[in-house]
Amino acid sequence: MSLKSHYTDFIKNKAIDLGFISCGISKSGFLQDEIGRFENWLKNNYHGKMSYMQRNFDKRLDTTKLVEGSKSVISLLYNYYPSKKLNDQNNFKISKYAYGKDYHFIIKNKLKTLLNEMRNEIGDIDGRVFVDSAPILERAWAKKSGLGWIGKNTNLISKKTGSFFFIAEIIVDLELNYDNETKDYCGSCTSCLDACPTDALYEPYKIDASKCISYFTIELKEQFPKELKKDFNDWIFGCDICQDVCPWNKFSKPNNEPLLKPHEDINEYTKKDWIEMTDEVFKFVFKESPLKRAKYKGLKRNINYANQQI
């Protein structure tokens, strides 16, 4: 076995040991196939008020500019599918990824551990770790690394595990064995497009993020437009509709990460509890949660809007 093969196997095995469900590797460089799609997406203002998507254009498309001297992009998937859904019968809903503690800290610690293990085994490696924290087209890289295909709902989908997972990267100055892309297995299915209540999925494989419930409830920091008449189906932070209806998610399995379990208080929350939540309660219950991103003011805005639609 060559050193390159040994290092590749070592990295993938260690990734699994650390709790990642998949690891794929591709050559660091320029994503030629993405430039047209990304430019058109920005040109059509499908990013809405997410102005950060316009920044670092070159780095977003070329990882050698993001991490100078890099040779490999290691893409990793971390499962967040819960063992038990929160009660959503006649109740407000939050995205499954936000049930527990903030994933950035959970996964970044694991990435740092993996990079340190690599350095102990291989020697001096220059690299950086990322989890939804830099201008990286993470789904494109995961696809390129053979971890799945980009579905009609624009999410990365795996035949083995569905799509309820976080995507993370380690970008290093080390040549490794590279994986091949997989096929698209969406077929003639249009369940995600049919189910989207805001028509954000306006064509297969295309999304107007500015119409997405996740955009409104997380990314948009100002008040909702007065002309907004869309039914959010009781979602107050994020939205899982296009994933919940995807047939491939019948293969999703519960995660084994204790830190992703919901805070005990929200297991029992009713609509009344959400509506009457105070700033003090919000800070206590969600102090280490992704819901911090919306802040109390934003979450109350979302709750009030969803409540008016009843």
C-alpha positions in Angstrom: 0.0 0.0 0.0 1.3 3.4 -0.9 1.7 6.2 1.7 -1.1 8.1 -0.1 -3.5 5.2 0.3 -2.4 4.6 3.9 -3.1 8.2 4.8 -6.4 8.2 3.0 -7.6 5.1 4.8 -6.3 6.5 8.1 -8.3 9.7 7.7 -11.5 7.9 6.8 -11.3 5.4 9.6 -10.5 8.1 12.2 -13.5 10.1 10.9 -15.8 7.2 11.5 -14.3 6.7 15.0 -15.1 10.3 15.8 -18.8 9.8 14.9 -18.9 11.1 11.3 -21.2 8.9 9.1 -19.3 9.5 5.9 -16.0 10.9 4.6 -15.0 11.6 1.0 -12.0 13.4 -0.5 -11.5 15.5 -3.6 -8.7 17.6 -5.1 -8.7 21.2 -3.9 -9.2 23.7 -6.7 -11.7 25.6 -8.8 -15.3 24.5 -9.1 -15.8 25.2 -12.8 -19.2 23.5 -13.0 -20.6 25.8 -10.3 -19.6 29.2 -11.5 -22.5 29.7 -14.0 -25.2 28.4 -11.5 -23.8 30.5 -8.7 -23.6 33.7 -10.8 -27.1 33.3 -12.0 -28.4 32.6 -8.5 -26.9 35.9 -7.3 -27.9 37.8 -10.4 -31.6 36.8 -9.9 -31.4 37.9 -6.3 -32.4 34.5 -5.0 -30.1 35.1 -2.0 -32.5 37.8 -0.8 -30.9 39.9 2.0 -28.0 37.4 2.5 -25.5 39.9 1.3 -22.6 37.7 2.6 -23.2 35.4 -0.3 -21.9 38.0 -2.6 -18.6 38.4 -0.7 -15.5 36.3 -1.3 -16.8 35.2 -4.7 -13.4 33.8 -5.8 -12.7 32.0 -2.5 -16.2 30.5 -2.6 -15.5 28.8 -5.9 -11.8 28.0 -5.4 -10.5 26.4 -2.2 -6.9 27.0 -3.1 -7.7 30.7 -2.7 -9.4 30.1 0.6 -6.6 27.9 1.9 -3.4 28.7 0.0 -1.3 25.8 -0.9 -4.2 23.3 -0.3 -4.3 20.1 -2.2 -7.2 18.2 -0.8 -10.7 18.9 0.5 -11.9 16.3 3.0 -15.7 16.4 3.2 -17.5 14.9 6.2 -21.1 14.2 7.1 -22.5 14.3 10.7 -25.9 12.8 11.4 -28.5 15.0 13.2 -31.6 12.9 12.7 -33.3 12.6 16.1 -34.5 9.4 17.8 -37.7 11.2 18.6 -39.4 14.2 17.0 -40.6 17.0 19.1 -44.4 17.1 19.4 -45.6 19.0 16.4 -49.3 18.1 16.5 -51.1 21.4 16.7 -47.8 22.9 17.8 -45.1 25.2 16.4 -42.1 23.5 14.7 -38.4 24.0 14.7 -35.9 22.3 12.3 -34.5 19.0 13.6 -30.9 20.3 13.3 -31.8 22.9 16.0 -33.1 20.5 18.6 -29.9 20.3 20.7 -26.8 22.4 21.3 -25.2 24.5 18.6 -23.7 22.1 16.0 -20.8 24.5 15.2 -19.1 23.8 18.5 -19.9 20.0 18.5 -18.5 19.4 15.0 -15.6 21.9 15.1 -14.1 20.1 18.1 -14.3 16.8 16.3 -12.7 18.3 13.2 -9.8 19.7 15.3 -9.4 16.3 16.9 -9.2 14.7 13.5 -6.7 17.2 12.2 -4.5 16.7 15.3 -4.7 12.9 14.8 -3.6 13.4 11.2 -0.7 15.4 12.2 0.3 12.8 14.8 0.2 10.1 12.2 1.5 11.9 9.1 3.6 14.8 10.4 3.5 18.5 9.7 0.2 19.3 7.8 -1.1 22.8 7.1 -4.8 22.8 7.1 -8.0 24.5 8.3 -11.4 23.1 9.5 -14.8 24.4 8.6 -18.4 23.8 9.5 -20.8 26.2 7.9 -18.3 28.9 8.8 -16.6 30.1 5.7 -17.3 30.9 2.0 -17.4 27.3 0.9 -19.9 25.6 -1.5 -20.1 22.7 0.9 -22.7 20.7 -0.9 -20.8 21.0 -4.2 -17.6 19.7 -2.5 -19.5 16.9 -0.8 -20.9 15.9 -4.1 -17.5 16.0 -5.8 -16.2 13.8 -3.0 -18.7 11.1 -3.7 -20.9 11.6 -0.6 -24.1 12.0 -2.4 -25.9 13.9 -5.1 -27.6 17.3 -5.1 -31.3 16.6 -5.1 -34.2 18.4 -6.6 -34.6 20.1 -3.2 -31.0 21.4 -3.6 -29.9 19.4 -0.5 -27.2 16.8 -0.6 -28.8 13.3 -0.5 -27.1 10.0 0.2 -28.6 6.6 -0.7 -27.5 5.2 2.6 -28.4 8.0 5.0 -30.8 10.4 3.4 -30.1 14.1 4.0 -30.5 14.9 7.7 -26.8 15.6 8.3 -24.4 18.5 8.7 -21.6 18.9 6.2 -18.1 19.9 7.3 -14.6 20.2 5.7 -10.9 19.9 6.4 -8.8 21.5 3.7 -5.2 20.4 3.8 -1.9 20.7 1.9 -1.7 16.9 1.5 -2.3 14.9 -1.6 -4.6 12.0 -1.0 -6.6 9.5 -3.0 -9.7 11.1 -4.5 -13.2 9.8 -4.7 -15.6 9.7 -7.6 -18.9 11.4 -7.8 -22.1 9.3 -7.5 -25.2 9.2 -9.7 -28.3 11.3 -9.2 -31.1 9.0 -7.9 -34.0 11.5 -7.7 -35.5 10.0 -10.8 -39.0 11.3 -11.7 -39.9 12.1 -8.1 -41.1 15.6 -7.4 -42.3 15.2 -3.8 -40.1 18.1 -2.5 -41.3 20.5 -5.2 -45.0 19.5 -4.7 -44.7 19.9 -0.9 -43.0 23.3 -0.7 -45.7 25.8 0.6 -43.9 28.9 -0.6 -42.8 27.8 -4.1 -39.1 28.4 -3.1 -38.3 25.2 -5.2 -39.4 26.8 -8.4 -37.8 24.2 -10.7 -36.1 20.9 -10.0 -32.6 21.5 -8.6 -33.2 25.3 -8.3 -34.2 27.3 -5.2 -35.2 30.9 -4.7 -33.9 31.1 -1.1 -35.6 34.4 -0.6 -39.0 32.5 -0.6 -37.8 29.7 1.7 -39.3 29.4 5.2 -35.8 28.9 6.6 -34.7 32.2 5.0 -37.6 34.1 6.6 -37.3 32.5 10.0 -33.5 32.5 10.3 -31.7 34.6 7.8 -34.0 37.7 7.5 -33.3 40.0 10.4 -35.9 42.7 9.6 -39.7 42.5 9.8 -41.5 40.4 7.3 -42.7 42.2 4.2 -46.3 43.4 4.6 -47.3 41.7 1.4 -46.1 38.3 2.7 -49.1 36.0 2.8 -47.4 32.6 2.7 -48.5 29.9 5.1 -45.4 28.7 7.2 -47.3 25.6 8.3 -46.4 26.4 12.0 -42.6 26.5 11.3 -40.9 29.1 13.5 -37.3 28.3 13.1 -36.1 26.6 9.9 -38.2 24.2 7.8 -37.8 20.4 7.1 -40.7 20.0 4.7 -38.7 19.2 1.6 -36.6 16.7 3.5 -39.5 15.1 5.4 -41.2 14.2 2.2 -38.0 12.9 0.4 -38.3 9.1 0.0 -34.6 8.7 0.6 -35.0 9.8 4.2 -36.7 6.6 5.0 -33.0 5.5 5.4 -32.3 8.1 8.1 -31.2 6.6 11.4 -31.2 8.3 14.8 -28.0 10.0 15.7 -25.9 8.9 18.7 -24.8 12.4 19.8 -26.1 13.3 23.3 -25.4 17.0 22.7 -28.0 17.0 19.9 -30.8 15.9 22.1 -33.5 18.6 22.8 -33.4 20.6 26.0 -35.7 18.9 28.4 -38.0 21.9 28.7 -38.9 22.1 25.0 -40.0 18.5 24.9 -43.2 19.6 26.7 -43.7 22.9 25.0 -47.1 23.8 23.6 -48.1 26.7 21.4 -49.1 28.6 24.6 -45.6 28.1 26.0 -44.0 29.4 22.8 -46.3 32.4 22.7 -45.8 33.3 26.3 -42.0 32.8 26.3 -40.1 35.6 27.9 -36.6 36.9 27.0 -35.3 35.4 30.3 -36.7 32.0 29.5 -35.4 32.2 25.9 -31.8 33.0 27.2 -32.0 30.1 29.7 -33.4 27.4 27.4 -31.6 28.3 24.2 -28.3 29.7 25.5 -26.3 27.0 23.6 -28.8 26.4 20.8 -28.9 27.3 17.1 -32.0 29.3 18.0 -29.8 32.0 19.4 -29.2 33.0 15.8 -32.7 34.3 15.5 -32.5 36.0 18.9 -35.5 36.5 21.1 -36.9 39.3 19.0 -36.6 37.3 15.8 -38.2 34.2 17.3 -41.1 36.2 18.7 -41.6 37.7 15.2 -41.8 34.2 13.7 -44.2 33.0 16.4 -46.5 36.0 16.0 -46.6 35.5 12.2 -47.2 31.8 12.4 -49.9 32.3 15.1 -51.8 34.8 12.9 -52.1 32.1 10.2 -54.1 29.8 12.5 
